[in-house]
């Protein structure tokens, strides 16, 4: 079965990587739409122009035109734009893979509301390896228990607009759930000045921004006399692209609901 795909943010780095991967997949996927923001200089161009290829698909800011004929929209844009895209996806019955980060709790609730009528894969990180790491973190946290302090350290390129990253927050959530904690109460997101001793049970976060770092994440479990570090480092966007396409295949014929990469990869705990 060929999955017909529309891509949001098609002139951005992730959008271009997705287009290139879809074109390389042959019969498994077909590019049917390419969306970008109003005012983008890429509007009106062929979706493959920045790759030196011809696709026959024109980049457009018209959502209805961009989604016409699509089975799945893949969206790595900004929260407000993603939610606007999903509203029309619900009307047209176009399933969605959402890798956008930076949603507020209210926006996440809005996304979950759309998923009552539409199949959506929503994950802060589409990397297969990263999602395997999330499973490892849950196992480690349960095994180590409360005797280890937990710190999450992440690094991204200088253009990233949210911090901590959605992936870092997901790691914190996984650890918190495994330990029976509430990240909203136990998360420590800033340290400055005279902070006092580390609060027992807290989960700390540190964010690094600079250069062209695609995405590095490390979770440290620090005990007495030892520490365990579980890390994931992205050297290209290819891992996010591969996971996104697996998610798009997963959605084919899928009933409405909010799914995660653990569903796509069969990693969900029983």
URTA-V839097 format. One record per helix or strand of 3 or more residues. SS is the DSSP state (~ for helix, > for strand). FROM is the first residue (numbers start at 0). LEN is the number of residues. If there is no record, write none. Layout:
SS;FROM;LEN
SS;FROM;LEN
//
This chain:
>;2;5
~;12;12
~;25;3
>;28;7
~;48;3
>;57;3
~;62;5
>;71;4
~;78;14
>;94;4
~;104;10
>;118;4
~;127;20
>;148;8
~;165;14
~;182;4
>;202;7
>;214;8
>;226;8
~;237;14
>;256;3
~;260;5
//
